[in-house]
Amino acid sequence: MNGAQLLIACLENEGVRDIWGYPGGAIMPVYDALLDSNIKHYLTRHEQGAGFAAQGTARSTNRTAVCMATSGPGATNLITAIGDAYMDSIPMVVITGQVPSQLMGTDAFQELDVFGMTLPITKHSYVVKHADDIPRIVHEAFQLAGSGKFGPVLIDFPKDIAFQKTEAKPLSSKKELPPISHCDPDALRIAKELLAKAECPLIYAGGGVEKGNAVAEFRAFVETTGIPVVHTLHGLGCLPGNHPQFLGMVGMHGSEAANKAVQGCDLLLAIGSRFDDRATGKLTEFAPRAKAIHVNLDPAEFGKLRVVQSALGGDVAQNLVALTMPLNIKPWVEQTQEWKRVFACRYDAPFDSVFAPRLLHDLSQAMTDRDTFICCDVGQHQMWVAQHYKFTHPKYHLTSGGAGTMGFGLPAALGVQQANPDARTIVVTGDGSIMMNIQELATIKRYNIPVKILLFDNQALGMVRQWQQLFFNNRESEIDLSDNPDFCRLAEAFGIPSMRVVHRDQEADVIQALKNTDGPLFIHTIIDRAANVWPLVPPGASNSEMLTEEGVSVG
Amino acid sequence: MPPVESSQLIIHMSRAYGSLNRLIGIVRQRCFEIESLNVQSESAEHYRIQMVVVSERNVVHLIKKISQMADVTSVSAAKLTRVLETA
């Protein structure tokens, strides 16, 4: 057996069923070994597409996914996807080819120090120095990627190691993972005392709830305590979007009810969240009169940005079970419900063009018949999805939150659909984002992946235009996309059926098409160029200084 | 502004390819300046690293991050001012 064959055998041993990738010179021995494997390889049309497709698999299953590329430019094309996975804690093993060991450091053809480049955006990284090390390295890589706080791990694989003969075998016994620590009794006692005394408690929950496999315990905690809930972008769906205790997303584009509740609470329970600046606004004025309890798997988050009175590390679900108790907070709950009613979203836009918030809201009501994943790109449409689509579980919402990578949505959807063949997968994208990885339409066609694409086209980089309007005296700089291609003809050129939507009367047709079309579908939806995302907390401002469509602050 | 504090870290870590770069990257990315760095080969597999770092930030968070590195077997720290007082 050579190193490449051993690498593939080790991946099989880790339960890998599919790899997204793109071949090239230095990784060719691995692609040769792949021919004799049961692992299914999906060829994307750009390495970044492979990285995001692997993320789609990982995000929708919480299973470590694998992507692969060659050395040099192949590897650097994966870097955005690696960084994105690092920011959002996505378990991924990335395999990159490398020039032969003896050529490393000689500026050889397609030699780049991808190991060095990715050091700050991986959980760990390896250069394989000897084929005998492959079983240990592959096993460690999967353990590291998929344990604790998830993240990407890089394996840089020199070509000579791929050809090196070895007697090594995949590890037969797997190392036990260290157990996740249990609740700290003192911190738990303090947290319970704080809960019992609180008059206006609020839950601020993030993606750590779902990643900690604690959604059921979270919902039981919420319903038993009766505490109102706000979510971060990645927390959406931990509590179903139509749940009465859910006040909306918090932060820059959060709901008014959610942000008012944060500013008014006297106890903040941060659960699986990390006080990200997009959620907190001006940190010193975030929940200014509240004491705080922080429940998080990663102890490095404690006290990083906010001093808390009780820090509960370790298993999120166990901590929530231990904290669950009934509370008497009726006046506060009634107050938050009043805010929710008064500041409810309105969907009665008077103009004739499609109103994206209404379409997304109605879409979520119609997609309850089976598992439906929404893969967002980045921009205004991403925030409209977060605000108006009522998610029933966080796993159904895939979005590039930490890195905010345009071009994420389409390739991520490929990985989602292949890992969840019975589910419906919809990409919600914009005319800026879709062009960043448009080449993956060819991958849809090649594998007949039944992904639906809902493109909101405002012929501009809408979020940048909105900020230029609000914060740069309406001076529009390089945001015009009025020379977009004819998207329907483009989709048809890739062999994907399309439809064009220009009027609000067609919104119901869009929903029916998304619901009832079996194969892939591309829907090109024209929206108003001037449409903005509301509310908005200006950058650096407190969440109490929200701007609304009328331009007034509602602090 | 919070006061600038010096801390001395003692780190035992793997000599695997890239481990030192990763450590330095984590220290600097967390806004700690490295005042001195002493790397000793403890064995064929391990380094003992003595590092003095300076920052306005709390060194506890840096220690937590370093301790999560797969390369690191142990890390300890002492506030340098306190060490000097004791001396």
Interface residues (C-beta under 8 A of the other chain):
Chain A: F115 G116 L119 P120 K123 H124 S125 Y126 V127 K129 E140 L144 G148 K149 D298 P299 A300 G303 K304
Chain B: A16 Y17 G18 N21 R22 G25 I26 Q29 N58 V60 H61 K64 K65 Q68 M69 A70 D71
